[in-house]
């Protein structure tokens, strides 16, 4: 198996602590968190060996033998943490977004290429049964080629912490998943974006928590996206609701259940594809194969720049009110 240092053990770190704990292929070499109290609490909760817990990455890199690093820090620290690990010869699996700016993201990718190390981004939403089902239905052309699609996302999470202070919390921290899924499910890359973000009076976020965008993809495919992190009504799943209209029928996903129909027929539920591994478990397995067998991961840094480009393109479109080429 391979050994990893996990940086960031609170919050989202829990998902990775559980995933590594359940893995037959990956194990922890060390745990790092700037907050000593969180390290202490998590060491108790998960039974870590306190001798391998650190408050700085520098110390962990100096003292521990590891193959890789799992980066679960807030976005503004991604570049420093990922590049330190890559330069130290470690492979890196990083939480999304790849970087907090396009420049930071590009630097990380260059850093990985220079170090000749695996660098992949945790786009875990790709690895869920309904996503695989949607992707395969679209690719099968059973209903013809896709021409227009709509993605709707409505949630009201109270996170506290950095997300509530960010400039564009919804698009930068959450919509990256939906934008990445558009590329993944539709099998095409976007060419332009236009749209708008805003913050309703009642929002508990400092930055804009609501958004509406129109993406143009190759082959004339148009995708509208509307979402909010401060909805006051019925919520969607975290993956959002999808409606993909093809030349002779429609494919729909609501609450992670997939339906389809030929032109004019009533929607029928579609049996979901089975998957041996999902989410973080899938990503860890893919990371393991990339490190041990050199299999390039689907969400490698170079590819993920295209999804991140959609995010920062959307931010720019909202700021300037113009259509932005991607």
C-alpha positions as CSV (number, residue, x, y, z in Angstrom):
1,X,0.0,0.0,0.0
2,X,1.0,3.7,0.1
3,X,1.4,6.0,3.0
4,X,0.0,9.5,3.1
5,X,0.3,12.6,5.3
6,X,-3.1,14.3,5.7
7,X,-3.1,18.1,6.1
8,X,-6.3,19.4,7.6
9,X,-8.1,17.0,9.9
10,X,-11.2,19.0,11.0
11,X,-14.4,19.7,9.0
12,X,-14.0,18.1,5.5
13,X,-11.0,16.3,6.9
14,X,-13.3,13.8,8.5
15,X,-14.4,12.4,5.1
16,X,-10.7,11.7,4.3
17,X,-10.0,10.3,7.8
18,X,-12.8,7.8,7.3
19,X,-11.9,7.0,3.6
20,X,-8.2,6.3,4.4
21,X,-9.3,4.4,7.5
22,X,-11.5,2.1,5.3
23,X,-8.9,1.7,2.5
24,X,-6.9,-1.5,2.0
25,X,-4.5,0.4,-0.2
26,X,-3.8,3.7,1.5
27,X,-2.8,4.3,5.2
28,X,-1.9,7.4,7.2
29,X,1.7,8.2,7.9
30,X,1.0,11.4,9.7
31,X,-1.7,14.1,10.5
32,X,-1.2,17.8,10.3
33,X,-3.4,20.7,11.4
34,X,-2.6,24.2,12.4
35,X,-5.1,23.9,15.3
36,X,-3.5,21.9,18.1
37,X,-6.9,21.4,19.7
38,X,-8.5,19.9,16.6
39,X,-5.5,17.5,16.2
40,X,-6.0,16.4,19.9
41,X,-9.8,15.9,19.6
42,X,-9.4,14.0,16.3
43,X,-6.6,11.8,17.6
44,X,-8.9,10.8,20.4
45,X,-11.9,10.3,18.1
46,X,-10.0,8.2,15.5
47,X,-7.3,6.7,17.7
48,X,-4.3,8.3,15.9
49,X,-0.8,7.9,17.2
50,X,0.0,11.3,18.7
51,X,3.7,10.9,17.9
52,X,2.8,11.3,14.2
53,X,0.7,14.5,14.7
54,X,2.0,17.9,13.8
55,X,1.0,21.6,13.6
56,X,3.2,22.4,10.6
57,X,3.7,20.5,7.3
58,X,7.4,21.4,7.4
59,X,7.9,19.3,10.6
60,X,5.9,16.4,9.1
61,X,7.9,16.4,5.9
62,X,11.2,16.4,7.8
63,X,10.3,13.6,10.1
64,X,8.0,11.2,8.2
65,X,8.4,8.7,5.4
66,X,5.4,9.0,3.1
67,X,4.5,8.5,-0.6
68,X,1.7,11.1,-0.8
69,X,-0.2,13.9,0.7
70,X,-3.9,14.6,1.1
71,X,-4.5,18.3,1.1
72,X,-7.7,19.3,3.0
73,X,-6.8,22.9,3.8
74,X,-8.9,26.0,2.9
75,X,-8.4,27.1,-0.8
76,X,-6.0,30.0,0.0
77,X,-3.5,27.5,1.4
78,X,-3.7,25.0,-1.5
79,X,-0.7,26.3,-3.4
80,X,1.7,26.4,-0.5
81,X,0.8,23.0,0.8
82,X,0.6,21.2,-2.6
83,X,3.8,22.7,-3.9
84,X,5.7,22.0,-0.6
85,X,4.7,18.4,-0.9
86,X,5.4,18.1,-4.6
87,X,8.8,19.7,-4.2
88,X,9.5,17.2,-1.4
89,X,8.8,14.3,-3.9
90,X,5.3,13.4,-2.6
91,X,2.3,12.7,-4.9
92,X,-0.7,14.9,-4.0
93,X,-4.4,14.4,-3.8
94,X,-6.0,17.8,-3.2
95,X,-9.4,18.9,-2.2
96,X,-11.1,21.2,-4.7
97,X,-10.8,23.9,-5.8
98,X,-7.4,23.2,-7.3
99,X,-6.3,26.7,-6.3
100,X,-7.9,29.9,-4.9
101,X,-6.9,31.8,-8.1
102,X,-6.2,30.7,-11.7
103,X,-2.6,31.8,-11.3
104,X,-2.2,29.7,-8.1
105,X,-3.8,26.7,-9.8
106,X,-1.5,27.0,-12.9
107,X,1.5,27.2,-10.6
108,X,0.5,24.0,-8.8
109,X,0.1,22.1,-12.1
110,X,3.5,23.3,-13.3
111,X,5.0,22.4,-10.0
112,X,3.6,18.8,-10.3
113,X,4.9,18.5,-13.9
114,X,8.3,19.7,-12.9
115,X,8.5,17.3,-10.0
116,X,7.1,14.5,-12.2
117,X,4.6,13.6,-9.5
118,X,0.9,12.6,-9.5
119,X,-1.4,15.6,-8.8
120,X,-5.1,15.0,-8.7
121,X,-8.1,17.0,-7.5
122,X,-10.9,15.5,-5.4
123,X,-13.9,16.0,-7.7
124,X,-15.7,13.3,-5.8
125,X,-19.2,14.1,-7.2
126,X,-18.1,12.5,-10.5
127,X,-18.0,9.1,-8.8
128,X,-21.6,8.4,-7.8
129,X,-23.9,5.9,-9.4
130,X,-26.4,8.4,-10.8
131,X,-23.6,10.4,-12.4
132,X,-22.2,7.4,-14.1
133,X,-25.8,6.5,-15.3
134,X,-26.4,10.1,-16.7
135,X,-23.0,10.1,-18.4
136,X,-23.6,6.7,-20.1
137,X,-27.1,7.6,-21.1
138,X,-25.9,10.8,-22.8
139,X,-22.9,9.0,-24.4
140,X,-25.2,6.2,-25.8
141,X,-27.0,8.7,-28.0
142,X,-30.1,6.7,-27.2
143,X,-32.1,10.0,-27.2
144,X,-29.9,11.7,-29.8
145,X,-27.2,14.3,-29.3
146,X,-27.7,16.7,-26.3
147,X,-28.7,20.3,-27.4
148,X,-29.6,22.1,-24.2
149,X,-29.4,21.4,-20.5
150,X,-30.3,23.0,-17.2
151,X,-28.8,22.4,-13.8
152,X,-30.5,23.7,-10.6
153,X,-29.0,23.7,-7.1
154,X,-30.7,24.9,-3.9
155,X,-29.4,24.4,-0.4
156,X,-29.2,26.4,2.8
157,X,-26.1,25.3,4.7
158,X,-24.8,27.1,7.8
159,X,-21.1,26.3,7.7
160,X,-19.6,29.1,9.7
161,X,-15.9,29.5,9.0
162,X,-14.2,30.6,5.7
163,X,-17.1,29.9,3.4
164,X,-19.2,32.6,5.0
165,X,-16.5,35.2,4.6
166,X,-15.5,34.4,0.9
167,X,-16.2,36.8,-2.0
168,X,-18.0,34.2,-4.1
169,X,-18.8,31.3,-1.8
170,X,-21.3,29.5,-4.0
171,X,-19.4,29.6,-7.3
172,X,-15.9,29.1,-6.0
173,X,-16.5,26.6,-3.2
174,X,-19.6,24.6,-4.5
175,X,-20.4,25.2,-8.2
176,X,-16.9,23.8,-9.1
177,X,-18.6,20.4,-8.5
178,X,-21.5,21.2,-10.8
179,X,-19.3,22.8,-13.5
180,X,-16.9,19.8,-13.4
181,X,-19.9,17.5,-13.7
182,X,-21.2,19.4,-16.8
183,X,-17.9,18.6,-18.6
184,X,-17.9,15.0,-17.3
185,X,-21.5,14.1,-18.1
186,X,-21.8,16.0,-21.4
187,X,-18.4,14.9,-22.6
188,X,-17.7,18.4,-24.1
189,X,-15.7,21.4,-22.9
190,X,-17.3,24.9,-22.6
191,X,-16.4,27.8,-24.8
192,X,-18.0,30.8,-23.1
193,X,-20.0,32.0,-20.1
194,X,-22.2,34.9,-19.1
195,X,-24.2,35.5,-16.0
196,X,-24.8,37.2,-12.7
197,X,-24.4,36.6,-8.9
198,X,-26.3,38.3,-6.1
199,X,-27.0,38.0,-2.4
200,X,-30.6,38.0,-1.1
201,X,-31.4,40.3,1.9
202,X,-31.7,37.3,4.2
203,X,-28.3,35.7,3.3
204,X,-25.9,34.8,6.1
205,X,-23.0,34.8,3.7
206,X,-20.9,37.9,3.2
207,X,-20.3,37.2,-0.5
208,X,-22.9,36.3,-3.2
209,X,-24.7,33.1,-2.3
210,X,-26.9,33.0,-5.4
211,X,-26.1,32.8,-9.1
212,X,-27.4,32.3,-12.7
213,X,-25.2,31.5,-15.6
214,X,-25.4,30.4,-19.3
215,X,-22.5,28.3,-20.5
216,X,-22.0,27.6,-24.2
217,X,-20.3,24.3,-24.9
218,X,-18.9,22.9,-28.1
219,X,-21.4,21.7,-30.8
220,X,-23.8,24.5,-30.0
221,X,-24.8,23.0,-26.7
222,X,-26.2,25.5,-24.2
223,X,-26.3,24.9,-20.4
224,X,-28.1,27.1,-17.9
225,X,-27.1,27.0,-14.3
226,X,-29.0,28.5,-11.4
227,X,-28.2,28.0,-7.8
228,X,-28.3,29.3,-4.2
229,X,-26.8,28.5,-0.9
230,X,-29.4,30.5,1.0
231,X,-32.7,29.1,-0.3
232,X,-35.8,29.5,1.8
233,X,-37.7,26.5,0.3
234,X,-37.5,23.0,-0.9
235,X,-33.8,21.9,-1.4
236,X,-32.2,19.8,-4.1
237,X,-29.6,17.2,-3.5
238,X,-26.0,18.4,-3.2
239,X,-25.5,17.3,-6.8
240,X,-28.3,19.5,-8.1
241,X,-31.2,18.6,-10.4
242,X,-30.4,18.0,-14.0
243,X,-32.5,18.2,-17.2
244,X,-30.6,17.3,-20.4
245,X,-32.6,17.7,-23.6
246,X,-31.5,15.6,-26.6
247,X,-32.6,15.6,-30.2
248,X,-35.3,12.9,-29.6
249,X,-35.8,12.7,-25.9
250,X,-34.9,13.9,-22.4
251,X,-32.7,12.7,-19.5
252,X,-33.6,14.0,-16.1
253,X,-32.1,13.6,-12.6
254,X,-33.9,14.7,-9.4
255,X,-32.6,14.0,-6.0
256,X,-30.0,11.7,-7.5
257,X,-32.7,9.5,-9.2
258,X,-32.4,9.3,-13.0
259,X,-35.4,9.3,-15.4
260,X,-35.6,9.4,-19.2
261,X,-38.2,9.5,-22.0
262,X,-38.3,9.5,-25.7
263,X,-40.0,12.7,-27.2
264,X,-43.4,13.3,-25.6
265,X,-43.5,10.0,-23.5
266,X,-43.9,10.2,-19.7
267,X,-40.6,10.0,-17.8
268,X,-39.5,6.5,-16.6
269,X,-37.1,5.8,-13.8
270,X,-33.7,4.4,-15.0
271,X,-31.9,1.7,-13.0
272,X,-28.6,3.1,-11.6
273,X,-25.3,1.7,-12.6
274,X,-23.5,-0.2,-9.8
275,X,-20.1,1.0,-8.5
276,X,-17.7,-0.9,-6.2
277,X,-16.3,2.4,-4.9
278,X,-17.8,5.9,-4.8
279,X,-16.7,9.4,-3.7
280,X,-13.5,9.6,-1.6
281,X,-13.1,5.9,-1.7
282,X,-13.0,5.9,-5.5
283,X,-10.6,8.8,-5.5
284,X,-8.2,7.2,-3.1
285,X,-8.2,4.0,-5.2
286,X,-7.5,6.0,-8.3
287,X,-4.7,7.9,-6.5
288,X,-3.3,4.6,-5.4
289,X,-3.3,3.3,-9.0
290,X,-1.8,6.5,-10.3
291,X,1.1,6.3,-7.7
292,X,1.8,2.6,-8.0
293,X,1.0,1.9,-11.7
294,X,1.3,5.3,-13.3
295,X,-2.3,5.3,-14.5
296,X,-3.1,9.0,-15.2
297,X,-6.1,10.0,-13.0
298,X,-9.2,11.5,-14.8
299,X,-9.2,14.6,-12.5
300,X,-5.4,15.3,-12.9
301,X,-4.4,19.0,-12.5
302,X,-4.1,19.7,-16.2
303,X,-7.6,18.5,-16.9
304,X,-9.0,20.2,-13.8
305,X,-7.8,23.6,-14.9
306,X,-10.7,23.5,-17.4
307,X,-13.3,23.1,-14.7
308,X,-11.6,25.7,-12.6
309,X,-11.5,28.0,-15.7
310,X,-15.3,27.7,-15.7
311,X,-15.4,29.0,-12.1
312,X,-13.1,32.0,-12.6
313,X,-14.7,32.7,-16.0
314,X,-18.1,32.8,-14.2
315,X,-16.6,35.1,-11.5
316,X,-15.3,37.4,-14.2
317,X,-18.6,37.4,-16.2
318,X,-20.5,38.3,-13.0
319,X,-18.0,41.1,-12.2
320,X,-17.9,42.6,-15.7
321,X,-21.4,41.8,-17.0
322,X,-19.8,40.5,-20.2
323,X,-19.7,37.2,-22.0
324,X,-16.3,35.6,-21.2
325,X,-14.5,33.3,-23.6
326,X,-13.2,30.2,-21.8
